[in-house]
Amino acid sequence: MLAYCVNESCNRPLHSFSEGRLFQFEVVSISVAASDDKSAPFDERPQRQTLHMWLCGRCASTMTLVLEPARGVKVVSLEDRDEHAHGLPANPDIPHAKEC
């Protein structure tokens, strides 16, 4: 359950969803053997998980969340978010996360 601002240097408690921004991420994960001598197809179904994270109003005014496939969700400044778009040109119409 969401209880605090996801920004570790803030940790403001969540009292109301009317303040700040709520984010939703769908994370799909599979396990891959480190040394697989066989080149067999995956026999495992990906696991899907929905994450909900909240940034308080103060943090949301200067920061956002981005999902990096290898590292997970990161808090980044609004100015730096385009660097985390996997080398794609910045497009303000494509959100980095689904806002709830």
trRosetta pair geometry for C-beta under 8 A, 3 or more apart (Angstrom, degrees):
i j d omega theta_ij theta_ji phi_ij phi_ji
2 14 5.4 32 133 3 98 167
2 22 7.6 -60 -80 -125 172 101
2 52 5.8 -82 -49 114 117 105
2 53 7.1 154 -108 -128 112 27
2 54 4.9 80 -165 -4 138 122
3 13 6.6 -40 162 -141 72 76
3 14 5.8 -154 -170 27 21 107
4 10 8.0 165 167 102 96 83
4 11 4.7 -11 -180 -158 134 64
4 12 6.6 146 -159 71 74 34
4 13 5.7 -47 -100 -101 73 45
4 14 6.3 -130 -77 -16 19 88
4 54 7.9 170 102 70 26 106
5 10 4.5 -41 89 100 140 122
5 11 5.9 -144 54 -99 88 11
5 12 4.4 46 -12 41 124 82
5 14 7.3 151 -50 -61 56 82
5 20 7.1 -140 -104 -127 95 149
5 54 6.3 -94 -112 106 46 83
5 55 5.8 54 -152 -142 91 40
5 56 4.1 -51 -87 -17 128 99
5 59 5.6 125 -171 10 135 147
6 53 4.4 24 -61 -174 148 112
6 54 6.3 147 -21 62 95 45
6 55 6.0 -58 36 -76 97 68
6 65 6.8 20 85 -85 149 128
6 73 7.7 -45 175 125 147 128
6 75 6.3 172 112 -68 99 118
7 10 4.1 47 87 17 111 115
7 11 7.4 -118 85 -38 66 47
7 55 6.3 66 -24 -129 104 87
7 56 7.5 -87 27 22 116 92
7 59 4.5 -157 -9 -133 148 151
7 63 6.4 94 -84 77 128 163
7 75 5.1 127 -100 -141 75 165
8 11 6.7 18 -157 -51 32 95
8 75 7.6 -162 4 19 80 143
10 56 6.2 -145 151 25 144 125
10 58 7.2 171 -133 82 137 114
10 59 5.3 -86 -33 -61 165 129
12 56 4.3 22 62 -58 136 156
12 58 7.3 107 -23 35 155 117
12 59 7.7 -165 16 -12 121 116
14 17 7.7 25 -173 -72 111 60
14 20 7.7 -90 -118 40 88 151
14 54 5.6 57 -94 89 130 158
14 56 7.7 -145 -90 -84 67 86
15 19 7.6 21 62 39 88 126
16 19 5.6 73 80 13 95 95
17 20 7.6 -92 -151 62 42 94
17 22 6.0 -8 -147 -41 105 132
17 54 7.7 -108 -116 -120 75 132
19 56 6.7 2 131 -158 102 69
19 57 4.7 -67 -179 -37 88 117
20 54 5.7 63 124 178 139 94
20 55 5.4 -172 -168 95 105 53
20 56 4.5 -83 -89 -141 127 24
20 57 4.7 -100 -69 -48 60 57
20 59 7.4 22 -129 53 104 91
20 60 5.2 144 -151 -14 62 137
21 54 7.1 167 86 -152 45 58
21 55 5.0 2 54 54 91 99
21 60 4.2 139 4 -126 109 141
21 64 7.9 -30 83 -120 154 72
21 99 6.2 -63 -168 -131 101 110
22 52 6.5 -9 -174 -169 100 96
22 53 7.5 157 -157 84 54 38
22 54 5.2 -23 -103 -100 68 84
22 99 6.7 104 76 -163 65 67
22 100 4.2 -51 104 49 117 111
23 52 7.1 157 82 -155 53 47
23 53 4.9 -16 61 64 104 87
23 54 7.3 -175 18 -81 76 33
23 55 7.3 47 -14 -6 111 96
23 65 5.0 -100 -6 47 176 137
23 97 4.2 8 -156 136 113 146
23 98 7.1 117 -163 69 61 51
23 99 6.4 -47 -102 -103 56 55
23 100 7.2 -167 -99 -4 7 92
24 50 6.3 -10 -168 -173 97 100
24 51 7.1 156 -155 82 46 53
24 52 5.6 -15 -100 -100 73 72
24 97 6.8 149 56 170 43 95
24 98 4.6 -42 67 79 96 104
24 99 7.5 135 15 -130 87 8
24 100 5.2 94 -28 -55 114 102
25 50 7.2 159 82 -156 46 52
25 51 4.5 -9 58 57 96 103
25 53 7.3 13 2 7 108 109
25 65 7.7 -104 -48 126 124 128
25 67 5.3 143 -139 -74 135 133
25 73 6.1 -157 -5 -80 165 122
25 97 5.7 -57 -73 -133 87 103
25 98 7.3 165 -79 28 39 89
26 48 6.3 -11 -174 -165 98 100
26 49 7.4 155 -157 79 52 40
26 50 5.5 -25 -101 -100 69 72
26 51 7.9 -174 -82 19 21 75
27 48 7.2 150 79 -154 49 49
27 49 4.8 -20 62 64 99 92
27 50 7.7 175 18 -88 75 22
27 51 6.0 44 -12 -12 116 113
27 67 7.4 -158 -90 -148 87 133
27 72 7.8 1 -116 -128 139 76
28 46 4.8 17 -176 162 99 134
28 47 7.2 155 -155 77 51 44
28 48 5.4 -18 -100 -98 75 73
29 46 6.5 148 69 -164 29 83
29 47 5.2 -23 63 61 86 95
29 49 7.3 2 7 8 109 111
30 42 6.7 -22 -169 -144 144 148
30 44 6.1 132 -151 99 97 117
30 46 4.9 -64 -64 -105 96 77
30 47 7.3 155 -81 13 47 76
31 44 6.7 -51 46 124 85 168
32 36 7.5 -88 178 -20 75 133
33 36 4.2 109 76 -63 119 98
36 39 7.5 113 124 -87 106 40
36 40 7.7 -113 173 35 121 84
40 43 7.2 -15 135 -27 117 104
51 73 6.7 -138 108 -30 154 145
52 100 7.1 10 -134 -27 105 149
53 65 6.0 108 87 -81 136 167
53 73 6.5 167 -16 148 159 160
55 59 4.5 -123 -173 96 97 112
55 60 4.2 132 109 -68 115 86
55 63 6.2 -155 -148 87 146 103
55 64 7.5 -105 -13 -118 164 33
55 65 6.9 -165 -41 -33 122 103
55 75 7.5 136 -98 -124 117 109
56 59 5.1 82 55 17 78 101
56 60 6.6 -150 90 -8 33 95
57 60 5.7 -58 -134 41 26 110
57 61 6.5 36 162 -32 61 101
58 61 6.2 -53 -161 19 26 113
58 62 8.0 -16 156 14 56 102
59 62 6.8 -86 -163 51 36 84
59 63 5.0 -38 171 41 80 122
59 75 7.6 -41 177 -156 125 130
60 63 6.6 -77 -102 63 25 74
60 64 7.5 64 -142 -88 63 58
62 77 6.1 -36 156 -140 84 83
62 78 6.0 -123 -172 2 37 106
63 75 5.5 13 176 -177 134 94
63 76 6.6 158 -153 84 83 29
63 77 5.6 -63 -100 -106 70 41
63 78 6.5 -130 -97 -34 17 74
64 75 7.8 165 85 -150 27 57
64 76 6.3 -26 65 67 73 78
64 77 8.0 45 20 156 74 14
64 78 5.7 86 -11 -90 105 70
64 81 5.3 12 57 -89 124 141
64 96 6.4 100 140 51 127 133
64 97 7.5 -177 172 18 98 115
65 73 5.5 1 -175 -172 113 106
65 74 7.0 156 -153 77 64 38
65 75 6.0 -38 -97 -96 71 55
65 76 7.5 123 -119 21 23 78
65 96 7.0 -171 93 107 56 116
65 97 5.4 20 83 -24 100 152
66 73 7.2 160 82 -149 34 59
66 74 5.6 -20 62 59 84 89
66 76 5.6 -4 9 15 115 127
66 81 5.9 161 -53 -145 127 86
66 84 4.4 102 108 119 166 138
66 85 7.6 -105 -141 -73 138 57
66 96 4.7 -56 -109 174 76 142
66 97 7.3 -138 -103 -37 34 101
67 72 7.1 -65 -146 177 68 32
67 73 5.4 -32 -99 -92 68 69
67 74 7.9 158 -97 16 21 73
67 96 7.0 170 13 167 77 88
67 97 6.7 121 -21 -85 102 92
68 71 4.2 9 89 48 123 100
68 72 6.5 2 60 48 80 26
68 73 7.7 164 20 -90 71 18
68 74 5.9 24 -2 -4 114 118
68 84 6.5 -85 -74 -166 103 106
71 74 6.5 19 112 -48 121 115
74 84 7.0 -140 67 -136 128 154
76 80 4.9 -117 176 89 108 106
76 81 5.1 140 100 -87 122 66
76 83 7.9 -150 -172 58 147 96
76 84 5.7 -161 -32 -10 170 148
77 80 4.6 75 57 16 90 101
77 81 7.1 -129 90 -35 45 78
78 81 5.8 -28 -147 -8 33 119
80 83 5.3 -44 -173 27 71 118
80 84 6.9 60 138 -15 82 104
81 84 5.8 -66 -160 39 43 108
81 85 7.1 60 144 -45 69 95
81 96 6.4 -118 -175 -32 120 154
82 85 5.4 -31 -156 -2 46 123
82 90 4.0 -26 -129 -89 129 113
84 96 7.7 45 97 -133 109 144
85 88 4.8 -92 135 55 104 91
85 89 7.9 -60 104 80 139 14
85 90 6.5 148 16 -95 160 58
85 96 7.3 -107 -97 -97 86 108
88 91 7.4 -45 134 0 112 105
91 94 4.6 44 95 15 113 108
95 98 6.6 112 99 -88 136 36
95 99 6.7 -110 -157 -14 157 91
